[in-house]
Amino acid sequence: SLVGSLNWLASNTRPDLAPAVSFLAAYSSCPSAQHWEAAKYVARYLRSTVSQGIAFHSSSSSDTSAYVHFPFPHDGEAYKDAVPPPKANMHEMSTFTDACWGSQIGNAIPDGEEIDMWKYRSLSGFLVMRCGGPIAWKAVRQDQTSRSTCEAEIRATDEGIKEVLSLRLRCTDMNLPDANSPTPVYNDNQGCV
């Protein structure tokens, strides 16, 4: 139940929880006491960062701290004299991708203990931004362990690009300018780039 609640938050307002929730969800069918402690740790983290998250405000003054603060000067809800945004302020889509190669178990398992192969798979993540805020994100284990950090980064970038292609089709349906211009994709691995 706790992991389900955290998953809702990770999917809707707290992309920073996505990796932790992904790991916890992998043990939903047979959790141990350590998994319960890890879930409570995530809940404590959430409590200590309660003022963080994705927030879109229609008023220009807000006492809530957020990753994203709106409105822009052309926001119709906030200003009575709203006009279409100038070309320089269109705030088009951009994508950030990253990967973690190999397992994320650290030294949590004693030497000599058998480990399931799926626990060694690399982790992919991406974040798609538009208008200064995240509109799509994902953190998931890859299908198999990559043979190098470069391969892990390429797989993560591929996941991000698949989402961008989907979003671009939706932009076409809504006549947004993102469908007709290139979408920058950023990655920190030179081999991947």
N, CA, C and O atoms as a DFTB+ gen file, in Angstrom:
772 C
 N C O
     1  1       0.824      -1.186       0.000
     2  2       0.000       0.000       0.000
     3  2       0.878       1.264       0.000
     4  3       0.611       2.220      -0.727
     5  1       1.923       1.242       0.827
     6  2       2.822       2.397       0.881
     7  2       3.537       2.591      -0.455
     8  3       3.657       3.715      -0.941
     9  1       4.010       1.493      -1.047
    10  2       4.709       1.591      -2.341
    11  2       3.742       2.079      -3.425
    12  3       4.136       2.849      -4.301
    13  1       2.495       1.644      -3.373
    14  2       1.501       2.127      -4.331
    15  2       1.268       3.614      -4.206
    16  3       1.148       4.316      -5.211
    17  1       1.202       4.100      -2.979
    18  2       1.030       5.541      -2.758
    19  2       2.237       6.324      -3.252
    20  3       2.093       7.376      -3.874
    21  1       3.428       5.803      -2.968
    22  2       4.649       6.456      -3.450
    23  2       4.711       6.429      -4.971
    24  3       5.195       7.375      -5.592
    25  1       4.221       5.344      -5.573
    26  2       4.213       5.239      -7.034
    27  2       3.326       6.311      -7.647
    28  3       3.671       6.884      -8.680
    29  1       2.176       6.591      -7.014
    30  2       1.309       7.638      -7.529
    31  2       2.052       8.972      -7.518
    32  3       2.005       9.724      -8.491
    33  1       2.737       9.259      -6.411
    34  2       3.490      10.505      -6.322
    35  2       4.605      10.555      -7.370
    36  3       4.806      11.584      -8.016
    37  1       5.331       9.442      -7.538
    38  2       6.427       9.403      -8.509
    39  2       5.910       9.596      -9.926
    40  3       6.608      10.160     -10.769
    41  1       4.695       9.134     -10.197
    42  2       4.125       9.244     -11.543
    43  2       3.522      10.608     -11.824
    44  3       3.424      11.015     -12.982
    45  1       3.116      11.322     -10.778
    46  2       2.366      12.559     -11.001
    47  2       3.051      13.839     -10.574
    48  3       2.959      14.837     -11.289
    49  1       3.730      13.857      -9.446
    50  2       4.284      15.131      -8.981
    51  2       5.714      15.066      -8.483
    52  3       6.327      16.114      -8.281
    53  1       6.275      13.879      -8.274
    54  2       7.612      13.771      -7.682
    55  2       8.502      12.830      -8.501
    56  3       8.697      11.681      -8.104
    57  1       9.045      13.290      -9.635
    58  2       9.911      12.419     -10.427
    59  2      11.167      11.979      -9.684
    60  3      11.778      10.980     -10.063
    61  1      11.568      12.697      -8.636
    62  2      12.759      12.319      -7.882
    63  2      12.556      11.015      -7.114
    64  3      13.537      10.400      -6.697
    65  1      11.325      10.578      -6.917
    66  2      11.044       9.318      -6.225
    67  2      11.072       8.113      -7.160
    68  3      11.087       6.976      -6.688
    69  1      11.081       8.333      -8.466
    70  2      10.932       7.241      -9.437
    71  2      11.955       6.109      -9.261
    72  3      11.544       4.948      -9.254
    73  1      13.254       6.375      -9.120
    74  2      14.189       5.247      -8.960
    75  2      13.930       4.426      -7.699
    76  3      13.945       3.196      -7.748
    77  1      13.693       5.092      -6.577
    78  2      13.461       4.365      -5.323
    79  2      12.179       3.540      -5.402
    80  3      12.154       2.394      -4.953
    81  1      11.126       4.104      -5.961
    82  2       9.864       3.384      -6.081
    83  2      10.009       2.208      -7.038
    84  3       9.413       1.152      -6.825
    85  1      10.797       2.389      -8.087
    86  2      11.047       1.287      -9.030
    87  2      11.688       0.099      -8.326
    88  3      11.294      -1.046      -8.546
    89  1      12.679       0.374      -7.479
    90  2      13.330      -0.714      -6.733
    91  2      12.364      -1.360      -5.748
    92  3      12.305      -2.586      -5.657
    93  1      11.611      -0.555      -5.014
    94  2      10.689      -1.092      -4.016
    95  2       9.577      -1.916      -4.670
    96  3       9.163      -2.940      -4.126
    97  1       9.101      -1.483      -5.817
    98  2       8.026      -2.200      -6.504
    99  2       8.469      -3.586      -6.968
   100  3       7.644      -4.486      -7.123
   101  1       9.766      -3.753      -7.189
   102  2      10.273      -5.061      -7.630
   103  2      10.089      -6.127      -6.552
   104  3      10.147      -7.320      -6.848
   105  1       9.871      -5.712      -5.314
   106  2       9.729      -6.653      -4.203
   107  2       8.310      -6.661      -3.633
   108  3       8.117      -7.079      -2.491
   109  1       7.333      -6.219      -4.383
   110  2       5.966      -6.104      -3.887
   111  2       5.353      -7.448      -3.504
   112  3       4.568      -7.529      -2.560
   113  1       5.710      -8.490      -4.229
   114  2       5.080      -9.787      -3.955
   115  2       5.646     -10.464      -2.713
   116  3       4.951     -11.266      -2.088
   117  1       6.886     -10.164      -2.340
   118  2       7.485     -10.818      -1.183
   119  2       8.459      -9.862      -0.487
   120  3       9.670     -10.081      -0.514
   121  1       7.930      -8.804       0.136
   122  2       8.831      -7.844       0.778
   123  2       9.387      -8.384       2.094
   124  3       8.763      -9.201       2.771
   125  1      10.574      -7.901       2.430
   126  2      11.200      -8.277       3.708
   127  2      11.140      -7.077       4.649
   128  3      10.636      -6.015       4.282
   129  1      11.647      -7.251       5.837
   130  2      11.695      -6.153       6.804
   131  2      12.568      -5.011       6.281
   132  3      12.281      -3.841       6.535
   133  1      13.633      -5.349       5.552
   134  2      14.505      -4.308       4.986
   135  2      13.754      -3.467       3.954
   136  3      13.972      -2.259       3.865
   137  1      12.873      -4.095       3.178
   138  2      12.106      -3.343       2.187
   139  2      11.131      -2.394       2.886
   140  3      10.926      -1.270       2.427
   141  1      10.533      -2.837       3.985
   142  2       9.653      -1.973       4.756
   143  2      10.420      -0.769       5.298
   144  3       9.931       0.360       5.249
   145  1      11.631      -1.017       5.816
   146  2      12.463       0.075       6.319
   147  2      12.838       1.032       5.189
   148  3      12.845       2.248       5.380
   149  1      13.149       0.487       4.018
   150  2      13.492       1.340       2.872
   151  2      12.289       2.186       2.453
   152  3      12.448       3.361       2.123
   153  1      11.099       1.607       2.464
   154  2       9.889       2.359       2.107
   155  2       9.630       3.467       3.122
   156  3       9.238       4.569       2.740
   157  1       9.843       3.195       4.407
   158  2       9.668       4.223       5.435
   159  2      10.718       5.326       5.263
   160  3      10.434       6.496       5.517
   161  1      11.931       4.955       4.833
   162  2      12.974       5.948       4.585
   163  2      12.534       6.906       3.470
   164  3      12.741       8.115       3.564
   165  1      11.923       6.350       2.414
   166  2      11.424       7.187       1.319
   167  2      10.322       8.112       1.838
   168  3      10.257       9.280       1.454
   169  1       9.450       7.586       2.717
   170  2       8.386       8.420       3.293
   171  2       8.981       9.548       4.143
   172  3       8.479      10.672       4.113
   173  1      10.043       9.260       4.900
   174  2      10.698      10.314       5.687
   175  2      11.337      11.357       4.769
   176  3      11.268      12.556       5.042
   177  1      11.958      10.899       3.684
   178  2      12.525      11.824       2.695
   179  2      11.415      12.721       2.140
   180  3      11.600      13.927       1.979
   181  1      10.277      12.120       1.854
   182  2       9.146      12.866       1.321
   183  2       8.675      13.937       2.316
   184  3       8.361      15.064       1.933
   185  1       8.635      13.565       3.579
   186  2       8.213      14.512       4.609
   187  2       9.197      15.679       4.722
   188  3       8.785      16.822       4.923
   189  1      10.487      15.394       4.593
   190  2      11.485      16.455       4.722
   191  2      11.557      17.351       3.493
   192  3      12.142      18.433       3.550
   193  1      10.972      16.914       2.388
   194  2      10.983      17.717       1.160
   195  2       9.558      17.996       0.696
   196  3       9.298      18.057      -0.506
   197  1       8.637      18.167       1.635
   198  2       7.223      18.328       1.315
   199  2       6.946      19.556       0.435
   200  3       5.968      19.565      -0.313
   201  1       7.774      20.566       0.512
   202  2       7.546      21.773      -0.289
   203  2       8.118      21.657      -1.694
   204  3       8.009      22.603      -2.475
   205  1       8.711      20.546      -2.031
   206  2       9.287      20.346      -3.360
   207  2       8.309      19.567      -4.235
   208  3       7.456      18.840      -3.726
   209  1       8.432      19.717      -5.529
   210  2       7.591      18.975      -6.451
   211  2       7.272      19.806      -7.670
   212  3       7.819      20.891      -7.866
   213  1       6.390      19.289      -8.476
   214  2       5.970      20.003      -9.677
   215  2       4.743      20.806      -9.310
   216  3       3.751      20.250      -8.839
   217  1       4.800      22.087      -9.517
   218  2       3.652      22.937      -9.199
   219  2       3.515      24.001     -10.270
   220  3       4.484      24.681     -10.607
   221  1       2.333      24.143     -10.795
   222  2       2.037      25.179     -11.770
   223  2       1.047      26.131     -11.111
   224  3      -0.064      25.732     -10.763
   225  1       1.445      27.380     -10.942
   226  2       0.632      28.349     -10.218
   227  2       0.027      29.350     -11.180
   228  3       0.685      29.802     -12.117
   229  1      -1.230      29.693     -10.946
   230  2      -1.855      30.729     -11.779
   231  2      -1.665      32.112     -11.178
   232  3      -1.868      33.113     -11.865
   233  1      -1.280      32.189      -9.913
   234  2      -1.007      33.496      -9.315
   235  2       0.503      33.706      -9.254
   236  3       1.261      32.757      -9.053
   237  1       0.927      34.932      -9.423
   238  2       2.359      35.198      -9.477
   239  2       3.015      35.141      -8.110
   240  3       4.240      35.042      -8.029
   241  1       2.242      35.201      -7.031
   242  2       2.837      35.112      -5.710
   243  2       2.370      33.827      -5.032
   244  3       1.173      33.551      -4.954
   245  1       3.319      33.061      -4.552
   246  2       2.995      31.805      -3.883
   247  2       4.065      31.546      -2.849
   248  3       5.245      31.800      -3.089
   249  1       3.655      31.039      -1.694
   250  2       4.652      30.758      -0.668
   251  2       5.167      29.326      -0.743
   252  3       5.977      28.918       0.089
   253  1       4.708      28.558      -1.729
   254  2       5.161      27.190      -1.900
   255  2       6.423      27.175      -2.740
   256  3       6.463      27.774      -3.815
   257  1       7.443      26.504      -2.265
   258  2       8.666      26.345      -3.043
   259  2       8.453      25.213      -4.024
   260  3       7.965      24.149      -3.641
   261  1       8.805      25.418      -5.275
   262  2       8.573      24.390      -6.282
   263  2       9.732      24.387      -7.271
   264  3      10.457      25.373      -7.404
   265  1       9.890      23.272      -7.957
   266  2      10.890      23.184      -9.013
   267  2      10.520      24.111     -10.156
   268  3      11.399      24.671     -10.811
   269  1       9.240      24.276     -10.399
   270  2       8.748      25.041     -11.530
   271  2       7.824      26.117     -11.005
   272  3       6.948      25.841     -10.184
   273  1       8.009      27.334     -11.467
   274  2       7.096      28.390     -11.053
   275  2       6.556      29.082     -12.296
   276  3       7.320      29.550     -13.139
   277  1       5.262      29.141     -12.398
   278  2       4.597      29.835     -13.469
   279  2       3.841      30.991     -12.840
   280  3       3.718      30.954     -11.616
   281  1       3.346      31.956     -13.468
   282  2       3.110      32.012     -14.897
   283  2       4.216      32.742     -15.654
   284  3       5.009      33.486     -15.077
   285  1       4.242      32.512     -16.920
   286  2       5.052      33.322     -17.803
   287  2       4.237      34.568     -18.135
   288  3       3.024      34.574     -17.924
   289  1       4.869      35.618     -18.647
   290  2       4.123      36.850     -18.934
   291  2       2.951      36.659     -19.893
   292  3       2.048      37.495     -19.914
   293  1       2.933      35.596     -20.681
   294  2       1.848      35.405     -21.640
   295  2       0.763      34.453     -21.114
   296  3      -0.091      34.019     -21.887
   297  1       0.780      34.121     -19.812
   298  2      -0.172      33.188     -19.241
   299  2      -1.551      33.840     -19.125
   300  3      -1.699      34.847     -18.433
   301  1      -2.556      33.279     -19.793
   302  2      -3.899      33.844     -19.828
   303  2      -4.603      33.827     -18.492
   304  3      -5.411      34.716     -18.222
   305  1      -4.325      32.830     -17.628
   306  2      -4.995      32.763     -16.337
   307  2      -4.496      33.848     -15.385
   308  3      -5.246      34.328     -14.535
   309  1      -3.248      34.225     -15.528
   310  2      -2.651      35.141     -14.560
   311  2      -2.793      36.603     -14.967
   312  3      -2.797      37.489     -14.113
   313  1      -2.908      36.852     -16.247
   314  2      -2.939      38.238     -16.714
   315  2      -4.130      38.440     -17.642
   316  3      -4.448      37.576     -18.459
   317  1      -4.778      39.583     -17.506
   318  2      -5.945      39.866     -18.342
   319  2      -5.550      40.262     -19.764
   320  3      -6.344      40.100     -20.691
   321  1      -4.348      40.772     -19.944
   322  2      -3.906      41.225     -21.256
   323  2      -2.979      40.202     -21.919
   324  3      -1.968      40.581     -22.511
   325  1      -3.312      38.915     -21.828
   326  2      -2.457      37.852     -22.367
   327  2      -2.409      37.911     -23.893
   328  3      -3.415      38.166     -24.556
   329  1      -1.227      37.670     -24.423
   330  2      -1.017      37.606     -25.869
   331  2      -0.234      36.336     -26.161
   332  3       0.385      35.781     -25.253
   333  1      -0.244      35.862     -27.398
   334  2       0.569      34.685     -27.711
   335  2       2.038      34.955     -27.403
   336  3       2.512      36.073     -27.607
   337  1       2.758      33.963     -26.922
   338  2       4.156      34.189     -26.567
   339  2       5.006      34.484     -27.788
   340  3       4.761      33.942     -28.866
   341  1       6.009      35.345     -27.625
   342  2       6.929      35.583     -28.730
   343  2       7.726      34.323     -29.035
   344  3       7.864      33.445     -28.185
   345  1       8.246      34.242     -30.245
   346  2       8.976      33.042     -30.689
   347  2      10.116      32.687     -29.726
   348  3      10.387      31.508     -29.500
   349  1      10.779      33.691     -29.163
   350  2      11.912      33.427     -28.268
   351  2      11.478      32.787     -26.953
   352  3      12.302      32.180     -26.268
   353  1      10.207      32.909     -26.588
   354  2       9.719      32.372     -25.320
   355  2       8.792      31.180     -25.490
   356  3       7.953      30.932     -24.624
   357  1       8.918      30.448     -26.561
   358  2       8.003      29.330     -26.802
   359  2       8.249      28.155     -25.866
   360  3       7.373      27.307     -25.700
   361  1       9.408      28.093     -25.259
   362  2       9.699      27.052     -24.273
   363  2       9.471      25.656     -24.838
   364  3       8.639      24.901     -24.335
   365  1      10.209      25.324     -25.877
   366  2      10.022      24.039     -26.546
   367  2      10.581      22.885     -25.732
   368  3      11.326      23.087     -24.773
   369  1      10.219      21.692     -26.121
   370  2      10.628      20.479     -25.420
   371  2      12.124      20.251     -25.477
   372  3      12.770      20.563     -26.477
   373  1      12.672      19.707     -24.404
   374  2      14.046      19.215     -24.374
   375  2      14.060      17.983     -23.471
   376  3      13.223      17.843     -22.578
   377  1      15.017      17.098     -23.715
   378  2      15.056      15.816     -23.021
   379  2      16.428      15.596     -22.405
   380  3      17.452      15.912     -23.012
   381  1      16.438      15.050     -21.191
   382  2      17.668      14.709     -20.480
   383  2      17.625      13.222     -20.160
   384  3      16.645      12.728     -19.604
   385  1      18.694      12.509     -20.515
   386  2      18.743      11.069     -20.269
   387  2      20.000      10.718     -19.479
   388  3      21.012      11.415     -19.557
   389  1      19.922       9.631     -18.722
   390  2      21.074       9.153     -17.980
   391  2      20.872       7.681     -17.668
   392  3      19.757       7.164     -17.742
   393  1      21.969       7.011     -17.316
   394  2      21.912       5.592     -16.974
   395  2      22.866       5.302     -15.834
   396  3      23.826       6.037     -15.605
   397  1      22.591       4.228     -15.126
   398  2      23.473       3.720     -14.093
   399  2      23.849       2.303     -14.517
   400  3      22.996       1.418     -14.581
   401  1      25.106       2.101     -14.799
   402  2      25.558       0.828     -15.346
   403  2      25.710      -0.204     -14.238
   404  3      26.251       0.101     -13.175
   405  1      25.239      -1.415     -14.478
   406  2      25.409      -2.503     -13.521
   407  2      24.428      -2.446     -12.378
   408  3      23.408      -1.760     -12.443
   409  1      24.747      -3.168     -11.340
   410  2      23.812      -3.277     -10.217
   411  2      23.855      -2.044      -9.339
   412  3      24.831      -1.294      -9.336
   413  1      22.783      -1.851      -8.598
   414  2      22.712      -0.755      -7.640
   415  2      22.603      -1.324      -6.228
   416  3      21.959      -0.733      -5.361
   417  1      23.237      -2.480      -6.001
   418  2      23.102      -3.125      -4.692
   419  2      24.220      -2.749      -3.744
   420  3      24.120      -3.009      -2.545
   421  1      25.276      -2.147      -4.247
   422  2      26.390      -1.711      -3.397
   423  2      26.936      -2.864      -2.589
   424  3      27.164      -3.948      -3.126
   425  1      27.146      -2.645      -1.314
   426  2      27.655      -3.712      -0.460
   427  2      26.560      -4.223       0.480
   428  3      26.843      -4.650       1.599
   429  1      25.300      -4.174       0.012
   430  2      24.171      -4.597       0.836
   431  2      24.066      -6.116       0.944
   432  3      23.388      -6.622       1.838
   433  1      24.729      -6.852       0.048
   434  2      24.647      -8.313       0.062
   435  2      26.007      -8.869       0.446
   436  3      27.021      -8.489      -0.141
   437  1      26.040      -9.767       1.426
   438  2      27.325     -10.324       1.864
   439  2      28.021     -11.119       0.754
   440  3      27.368     -11.685      -0.123
   441  1      29.348     -11.150       0.808
   442  2      30.123     -11.906      -0.173
   443  2      29.713     -13.372      -0.143
   444  3      29.487     -13.944       0.923
   445  1      29.621     -13.967      -1.315
   446  2      29.324     -15.390      -1.421
   447  2      27.845     -15.714      -1.527
   448  3      27.492     -16.856      -1.821
   449  1      26.963     -14.736      -1.294
   450  2      25.524     -14.990      -1.389
   451  2      25.083     -14.928      -2.848
   452  3      25.499     -14.038      -3.590
   453  1      24.246     -15.868      -3.253
   454  2      23.771     -15.917      -4.629
   455  2      22.804     -14.760      -4.879
   456  3      21.944     -14.460      -4.051
   457  1      22.962     -14.114      -6.042
   458  2      22.154     -12.957      -6.390
   459  2      21.420     -13.247      -7.691
   460  3      22.009     -13.759      -8.643
   461  1      20.119     -12.915      -7.729
   462  2      19.355     -13.078      -8.960
   463  2      19.961     -12.206     -10.060
   464  3      20.372     -11.072      -9.816
   465  1      20.009     -12.759     -11.277
   466  2      20.660     -12.070     -12.393
   467  2      20.003     -10.728     -12.715
   468  3      20.691      -9.791     -13.119
   469  1      18.667     -10.618     -12.542
   470  2      17.989      -9.377     -12.914
   471  2      18.427      -8.202     -12.047
   472  3      18.241      -7.048     -12.433
   473  1      19.006      -8.481     -10.884
   474  2      19.451      -7.398     -10.010
   475  2      20.701      -6.706     -10.547
   476  3      21.066      -5.633     -10.067
   477  1      21.358      -7.304     -11.530
   478  2      22.554      -6.705     -12.122
   479  2      22.256      -5.831     -13.331
   480  3      23.166      -5.231     -13.904
   481  1      20.998      -5.756     -13.721
   482  2      20.673      -4.975     -14.917
   483  2      20.886      -3.481     -14.682
   484  3      20.725      -2.977     -13.570
   485  1      21.244      -2.805     -15.739
   486  2      21.476      -1.360     -15.687
   487  2      20.148      -0.625     -15.510
   488  3      19.080      -1.167     -15.791
   489  1      20.237       0.617     -15.038
   490  2      19.057       1.440     -14.809
   491  2      19.053       2.592     -15.808
   492  3      20.064       3.271     -15.986
   493  1      17.911       2.810     -16.458
   494  2      17.747       3.916     -17.411
   495  2      16.828       4.964     -16.822
   496  3      15.928       4.648     -16.044
   497  1      17.055       6.195     -17.189
   498  2      16.164       7.257     -16.764
   499  2      16.152       8.391     -17.770
   500  3      17.156       8.670     -18.426
   501  1      15.003       9.041     -17.882
   502  2      14.924      10.231     -18.724
   503  2      13.930      11.205     -18.113
   504  3      13.082      10.843     -17.297
   505  1      14.068      12.465     -18.545
   506  2      13.193      13.543     -18.095
   507  2      12.944      14.438     -19.306
   508  3      13.890      14.939     -19.915
   509  1      11.674      14.639     -19.655
   510  2      11.309      15.510     -20.768
   511  2      10.746      16.794     -20.170
   512  3       9.812      16.766     -19.369
   513  1      11.332      17.917     -20.573
   514  2      10.934      19.226     -20.049
   515  2      10.256      20.043     -21.145
   516  3      10.615      19.958     -22.319
   517  1       9.262      20.839     -20.731
   518  2       8.638      21.807     -21.628
   519  2       8.127      22.958     -20.774
   520  3       7.589      22.729     -19.691
   521  1       8.283      24.157     -21.229
   522  2       7.870      25.361     -20.493
   523  2       8.518      25.409     -19.122
   524  3       7.909      25.903     -18.173
   525  1       9.731      24.910     -18.996
   526  2      10.441      24.986     -17.732
   527  2      10.071      23.928     -16.719
   528  3      10.600      23.943     -15.608
   529  1       9.175      23.002     -17.061
   530  2       8.754      21.966     -16.112
   531  2       8.754      20.588     -16.741
   532  3       8.648      20.461     -17.961
   533  1       8.871      19.561     -15.926
   534  2       8.874      18.197     -16.440
   535  2       7.475      17.769     -16.875
   536  3       6.505      17.979     -16.146
   537  1       7.368      17.169     -18.058
   538  2       6.078      16.669     -18.535
   539  2       6.070      15.153     -18.662
   540  3       5.003      14.546     -18.746
   541  1       7.245      14.535     -18.679
   542  2       7.323      13.071     -18.737
   543  2       8.644      12.631     -18.142
   544  3       9.658      13.309     -18.305
   545  1       8.640      11.493     -17.449
   546  2       9.865      10.957     -16.861
   547  2       9.705       9.469     -16.638
   548  3       8.592       8.946     -16.591
   549  1      10.841       8.793     -16.502
   550  2      10.807       7.349     -16.278
   551  2      12.146       6.908     -15.713
   552  3      13.197       7.408     -16.113
   553  1      12.099       5.970     -14.784
   554  2      13.293       5.303     -14.275
   555  2      12.968       3.818     -14.247
   556  3      12.033       3.401     -13.563
   557  1      13.729       3.016     -14.982
   558  2      13.409       1.594     -15.113
   559  2      14.677       0.786     -15.351
   560  3      15.647       1.284     -15.922
   561  1      14.657      -0.469     -14.905
   562  2      15.783      -1.352     -15.205
   563  2      15.755      -1.727     -16.677
   564  3      14.687      -1.909     -17.260
   565  1      16.937      -1.840     -17.273
   566  2      17.024      -2.236     -18.670
   567  2      16.744      -3.734     -18.798
   568  3      16.780      -4.469     -17.811
   569  1      16.466      -4.172     -20.021
   570  2      16.139      -5.578     -20.259
   571  2      17.281      -6.506     -19.887
   572  3      17.052      -7.643     -19.475
   573  1      18.493      -6.032     -20.029
   574  2      19.664      -6.840     -19.680
   575  2      20.787      -5.918     -19.244
   576  3      20.749      -4.716     -19.509
   577  1      21.781      -6.476     -18.579
   578  2      22.918      -5.682     -18.152
   579  2      23.743      -5.283     -19.364
   580  3      24.112      -6.125     -20.183
   581  1      24.025      -4.003     -19.468
   582  2      24.833      -3.518     -20.588
   583  2      26.284      -3.924     -20.394
   584  3      26.738      -4.137     -19.270
   585  1      27.006      -4.028     -21.507
   586  2      28.413      -4.437     -21.448
   587  2      29.349      -3.277     -21.146
   588  3      30.524      -3.486     -20.845
   589  1      28.833      -2.058     -21.224
   590  2      29.670      -0.890     -20.923
   591  2      28.776       0.274     -20.502
   592  3      27.561       0.244     -20.695
   593  1      29.395       1.290     -19.928
   594  2      28.618       2.469     -19.548
   595  2      28.048       3.145     -20.789
   596  3      26.937       3.674     -20.760
   597  1      28.802       3.126     -21.866
   598  2      28.338       3.737     -23.114
   599  2      27.071       3.042     -23.608
   600  3      26.113       3.708     -24.001
   601  1      27.061       1.705     -23.590
   602  2      25.876       0.966     -24.032
   603  2      24.681       1.268     -23.128
   604  3      23.563       1.424     -23.619
   605  1      24.903       1.350     -21.822
   606  2      23.818       1.674     -20.893
   607  2      23.251       3.058     -21.194
   608  3      22.037       3.254     -21.158
   609  1      24.123       4.012     -21.490
   610  2      23.681       5.373     -21.800
   611  2      22.916       5.416     -23.120
   612  3      21.934       6.148     -23.241
   613  1      23.355       4.640     -24.105
   614  2      22.655       4.589     -25.399
   615  2      21.250       4.028     -25.210
   616  3      20.293       4.540     -25.790
   617  1      21.123       2.972     -24.394
   618  2      19.798       2.400     -24.129
   619  2      18.899       3.405     -23.408
   620  3      17.708       3.495     -23.707
   621  1      19.459       4.158     -22.464
   622  2      18.674       5.167     -21.753
   623  2      18.231       6.279     -22.709
   624  3      17.094       6.748     -22.650
   625  1      19.134       6.687     -23.576
   626  2      18.805       7.717     -24.556
   627  2      17.721       7.222     -25.500
   628  3      16.821       7.980     -25.862
   629  1      17.798       5.959     -25.902
   630  2      16.774       5.372     -26.762
   631  2      15.402       5.405     -26.080
   632  3      14.401       5.717     -26.725
   633  1      15.348       5.086     -24.779
   634  2      14.082       5.162     -24.038
   635  2      13.534       6.581     -24.049
   636  3      12.338       6.790     -24.253
   637  1      14.410       7.556     -23.828
   638  2      13.987       8.952     -23.843
   639  2      13.478       9.380     -25.209
   640  3      12.486      10.104     -25.303
   641  1      14.145       8.942     -26.265
   642  2      13.749       9.315     -27.622
   643  2      12.408       8.692     -27.989
   644  3      11.606       9.321     -28.678
   645  1      12.150       7.454     -27.536
   646  2      10.834       6.837     -27.795
   647  2       9.722       7.691     -27.185
   648  3       8.677       7.889     -27.806
   649  1       9.944       8.193     -25.976
   650  2       8.938       9.053     -25.343
   651  2       8.802      10.372     -26.092
   652  3       7.692      10.877     -26.262
   653  1       9.927      10.935     -26.542
   654  2       9.883      12.193     -27.292
   655  2       9.082      12.014     -28.575
   656  3       8.281      12.881     -28.925
   657  1       9.283      10.907     -29.279
   658  2       8.528      10.665     -30.517
   659  2       7.028      10.600     -30.231
   660  3       6.223      11.127     -30.999
   661  1       6.661       9.962     -29.141
   662  2       5.258       9.894     -28.759
   663  2       4.711      11.284     -28.439
   664  3       3.619      11.647     -28.875
   665  1       5.481      12.056     -27.674
   666  2       5.051      13.415     -27.324
   667  2       4.951      14.319     -28.549
   668  3       4.063      15.168     -28.627
   669  1       5.851      14.138     -29.492
   670  2       5.814      14.949     -30.712
   671  2       4.541      14.680     -31.510
   672  3       3.973      15.597     -32.104
   673  1       4.090      13.417     -31.525
   674  2       2.831      13.100     -32.205
   675  2       1.659      13.798     -31.515
   676  3       0.743      14.285     -32.177
   677  1       1.692      13.842     -30.190
   678  2       0.635      14.549     -29.456
   679  2       0.715      16.055     -29.712
   680  3      -0.309      16.734     -29.786
   681  1       1.937      16.571     -29.845
   682  2       2.103      17.992     -30.164
   683  2       1.523      18.306     -31.535
   684  3       0.949      19.376     -31.737
   685  1       1.670      17.386     -32.473
   686  2       1.093      17.565     -33.805
   687  2      -0.422      17.674     -33.698
   688  3      -1.031      18.541     -34.325
   689  1      -1.035      16.788     -32.899
   690  2      -2.490      16.816     -32.727
   691  2      -2.966      18.131     -32.124
   692  3      -4.073      18.579     -32.421
   693  1      -2.143      18.758     -31.278
   694  2      -2.538      19.999     -30.607
   695  2      -1.988      21.241     -31.310
   696  3      -2.120      22.349     -30.791
   697  1      -1.379      21.071     -32.473
   698  2      -0.806      22.177     -33.248
   699  2       0.218      22.982     -32.452
   700  3       0.259      24.209     -32.552
   701  1       1.043      22.296     -31.664
   702  2       2.114      22.956     -30.928
   703  2       3.371      23.011     -31.796
   704  3       3.578      22.128     -32.628
   705  1       4.213      24.029     -31.617
   706  2       5.390      24.189     -32.469
   707  2       6.448      23.093     -32.262
   708  3       7.328      22.926     -33.106
   709  1       6.374      22.355     -31.163
   710  2       7.370      21.311     -30.896
   711  2       7.403      20.228     -31.970
   712  3       8.427      19.572     -32.159
   713  1       6.303      20.042     -32.663
   714  2       6.222      18.992     -33.682
   715  2       7.040      19.333     -34.920
   716  3       7.439      18.438     -35.665
   717  1       7.293      20.613     -35.145
   718  2       7.973      21.032     -36.373
   719  2       9.417      21.447     -36.177
   720  3      10.089      21.802     -37.145
   721  1       9.910      21.411     -34.954
   722  2      11.292      21.804     -34.702
   723  2      12.033      20.663     -34.017
   724  3      11.409      19.818     -33.376
   725  1      13.346      20.628     -34.143
   726  2      14.117      19.556     -33.503
   727  2      13.972      19.603     -31.982
   728  3      13.861      20.677     -31.390
   729  1      13.975      18.437     -31.367
   730  2      13.920      18.335     -29.915
   731  2      15.308      17.982     -29.407
   732  3      15.799      16.889     -29.692
   733  1      15.960      18.875     -28.659
   734  2      17.301      18.546     -28.165
   735  2      17.250      17.421     -27.124
   736  3      16.377      17.400     -26.257
   737  1      18.199      16.496     -27.226
   738  2      18.318      15.392     -26.281
   739  2      19.717      15.483     -25.694
   740  3      20.704      15.488     -26.430
   741  1      19.807      15.555     -24.364
   742  2      21.068      15.716     -23.685
   743  2      21.443      14.431     -22.943
   744  3      20.590      13.754     -22.369
   745  1      22.744      14.112     -22.970
   746  2      23.281      12.969     -22.241
   747  2      24.696      13.317     -21.827
   748  3      25.395      14.028     -22.549
   749  1      25.135      12.821     -20.660
   750  2      26.452      13.196     -20.123
   751  2      27.566      12.248     -20.528
   752  3      28.688      12.401     -20.045
   753  1      27.308      11.273     -21.396
   754  2      28.322      10.311     -21.801
   755  2      28.803      10.637     -23.209
   756  3      28.013      10.593     -24.152
   757  1      30.080      10.961     -23.371
   758  2      30.612      11.381     -24.654
   759  2      30.481      10.285     -25.703
   760  3      30.195      10.588     -26.861
   761  1      30.678       9.027     -25.337
   762  2      30.530       7.918     -26.284
   763  2      29.125       7.818     -26.804
   764  3      28.919       7.529     -27.983
   765  1      28.152       8.049     -25.954
   766  2      26.742       8.030     -26.368
   767  2      26.426       9.186     -27.303
   768  3      25.731       9.023     -28.305
   769  1      26.949      10.352     -26.958
   770  2      26.692      11.537     -27.781
   771  2      27.286      11.337     -29.166
   772  3      27.180      12.220     -30.016
